[in-house]
Amino acid sequence: MLEDGQEFQYSHLILCTGTDGPFPGKYTALSSYQTAIESYQDLLHQIQSAGSILVVGGGATGVEMAAELKTEFPGKKVVLVHSRIALANPELLSSVRQQAKEVLLQKGVELVLGQKLCDLDSVTMNVTRRDQVLTTDRGTEIQADLVICCTGQKVNSAAYASSLPDCVAEDGSLQVNAHLQVTSYPNIYVVGDCANTDEPKMAYHAGLHAAVAVSNIANSLAGKDLCSYSTGNVTMLLAMGHDDGVGQYNGFRLPRCAVVLAKSKDLLLWKSWKEMDQKSP
């Protein structure tokens, strides 16, 4: 049922509600395509007018953001603060995570690790305000004109939390079996970030989930055996500016030049055009 009371009947349902998080890593506002573009253009203007930028959060998004900023604006001071010592996703090889740290330092990004910012909720994000001083829980003071938040990704569970309460995991995702069916609900499949699978939450994995879910719906209607989804070894690429990157494929660390060619140069746009069977304009 939709918010306006409209109801839809279904024989099979695929839930793919994704995650929510702060702008600019996520854009979740209900608005037009043009408004969304203008929001990112406005952020670019804020970045251009700032002399120093603080990136909050050293997961994959924060690492890519800090590297991109320092690559495109080498004259600006860029600081990355992260609550943990190691950067990027814990599912990555330790050597890849260390490599990400080394790339940031080589580019000139200042790292404040193992510390959290105090009173983050009171900080105005994505707006340039000269010479702000922010303090961490260990007393470190950081001066920044602009603060960009790259933390706080949460699963969008509002669509199913009340109707499937016994199937919701602690993080808000839905518990699924090997066929990506919601536990005890064989006609409901889960795809993407809202699936409780042991792997990083990435669009790449959502695509793999979708293939399994669609195949299983077809198989169930045809009376065939269902396919199983296996997380396998982690594949993840981090674009660290257009000229560098780190990552791994199927559990093996990749050369940085390979990541640049595969992702950093055009952020996998070639892959999107190919999957949609379209040509790049």
N, C-alpha and C positions, 0 to 999 in steps of 0.2 A: 504494500500500500504506500502511495506517495503522500507527501505532506498535505496535498489538497484533497485527500480522501479517495483518489482514483485507485482502483484495484486492477491487478493483472493476474491472470491465471497462468500457471506454467506446469509443464511435466518435468522439466529439469531447470535448475537455476545455477548460474555461475556468479559467485560473489568475488568482486575484484575492487574493493573499496580503497586500497592503497594506504598510504600514510599521509599525515599532515605535518607541517612544520613551518618554521619562520621563513618569510621572504628574505633573500632571493632564491634560496635553495628550493623552495616550493612556492607556487603561486596558486592559492586555493580560493581566492575571492571570486564571487559570482559577478562576472563582468564580460564585456565584449573583448574580442581578439585585439582590437585596436587599443583598448584601455590597458590590457596586459602589456602590450609592446611599449606603451608610453610609461608604464611603471618602471620597466627595466631601463628605458632611456633616461628617466629621471634619476635612477640610481647611478647610471654612468656619469651624469652631470655632477652628482654629489661626490663621486670618486675623483673626478677630475679637479674639483675645487678643494679637495682635502690634501693636506700636506703629510698627514700620518693616518694610518688605518689600522684598527685593531680587529682581528678575526677571532671570534669566540668559538672554540670547538675544534679539536684536531682529529676528527674522524675523516672519512674519505672526502666529504664535501668541504670541510674546512681546509684540509691539505690542498685540494685542488684550487680552492678560492685564493688562498694565500699565495700559492705559486703563480697563478694567473695574474693576480694584481702586481706582483713584483716583476713579472716578465713584461707586462704591457706598460707599467709605470715604474721603471727602475729607479727613478729619482725620488720616489716616495718612501717613507718609512712604513714598513709593514710588520706588525707584530702578531704572532699567533699564540693564544693562551689556551692551554688544554689541561683538564683535570688529571690526566694520567701522564705517565712518563713516556710510554710508547705511543706513536702516532698511528693513524689510520685504523682499519678494522682488525679486531683480534683474530679473525679467521685467516688473515694473510700470514704468509711465512714471515718469521721474525727478520729474515734478511731483507725482505721487501719493505717491511716497515722501517727498518734502519736506513735503507736506501732512500726512502721518502724523506726522512729527516735530513740526510746528507744533501739531497737536492735543494731542499728549502734553505739550508745554511749556505750552500754554494751560491744561491740566487740573492742572498742577503736578507732573508726573512729572519727576524728576531724571534726566538722561541722562549716562552715562559711555560714550562711543563710541571705537572704535578701540583697545579694550583687552580683554584676556582675564583672567578670574579665575585665580589660581594655586591649585594643589592642589584643584581642583573635586571630585575623587573622594573627598576626605576630608570634604567638607561634608555634613552631615545635611540632607536636603531635606524640606520640607513639615512640619517640626516647629518650633514656636516655642521659641527659646532666646535669652534676653535678651542684648542688647548683644554679639552676635558681631561680630568685626572681620575682614573679608575683604580681601585685597590683590590688586591686578591686576598684570599683568606690567610695568606702567610705574610701579609703586610707589604707586598711588592706594589709600588705605584707605577701605573702605565699611563703615559700621556698619549692621547689620540684625538684627532679631529672628527673621525668617523668610526662608528662601531658597526660591524656586520656579524650577525649571529648565525652560526652554522650548527646549532645543537637542537635537541628537543624534538626529534622525529617521533611521532606517535601514530600507532595504527588507527585508522578510521573505523571504529567499531559501532558507531551509532546506528547503522542500518540493521544490525543483527544482535546487538548485545541483549536487548530485552526479549527477543523471540528465541534465541539460542543460548541462554545463560549458562547451561551446563557444558557447553562446548567451547567457551571462551577461555583462552589461556591468560596467564597473569599479565602479559604485555598487551592484551586486547586482541590478539590474533585468534584465529579459529583452529581448533585441533582437527587434524585431518589424518586419514589413513594413507596407505601406500598408493592408493588410486586418486588421491587428492579430494576424496569425498569427506564431508563433515561427518564426524563420528556419530553413528546412529541415524544419519540422514543420507541414504545412498543416492538420492536424486539432487543433492546440493553439492556443488564443487566449489573449490576455493582456488583462486589464482592470484599470484603476486604477493605483495607485502603483507596482506592480511592472512596468509597461510602460515601456520605454525610449523615451518620447516627449518631445519638446522643449517642455515646458510645465510650469507649476507643478503640484505634486501636490495635487489637490483632489478632494473628493467630486463636485463638479460635473462634472469631466472624466471621472471614473469612470462616471458615468451615461451620458455620451456614448459612452464606450468600449463599455459594455454593450449599447447599442442597436445598434452596428455589429457586435459579435461575434455577437449573437443573430440578426441579419438575415443575416449571412454563413453561419452554420450552416444556416439554413433555405434560403438560396440554393444552397449547395453540395449539399444533399440533393435540391433540385429541378432541379439542373443549370443554374441561372441565374448571371449574372455577379455577382462579389462587390463589395460596397460598399467604398469607401476612406475612411479617416479622415484628416482634415486638422486640424492644430492650430489654424490660423487666428490671429487676434489675441486677446490675453489678455483674459479677463473675470475680475475678482476684486474682491470687496467685503470691506473690513475693518471690522467692528463695533468701534467704540471707545467702549464704554459704550452704554447704551440711548439716549443723546441725541446721538450723533455718529458719524461714520464717513467713510471715504474709499474710493475705488475707481474702477474703470474698467469700461466695457462695450464689448466688441469693439474695444479699443484706444483708446477715447475716455474722457477723464476725466469722471467724474460729479459733479454738485453734491453737497455733503455731505448736504443735506436729502434727496436722492433715495436715498442709501445708508441713511440712518436709516429711511426708509419701507420700503425693500426688505428690509433685513436687521437693522439694529440693534435695532429695536423688539421683535422676537420671534425673532431668530436663524433666520429662514426656516422656522419651524415650519409656517407656512401652506403652504409648498411641499411639505413632507414629507407632510402630511395629504392634500393634493391628489393627489400621486403615488401614494399608497396607496389612493386612492379612499375615504377615511375622513373623518369629521367630528371636529373638535376637541372633546374632552370639556368 
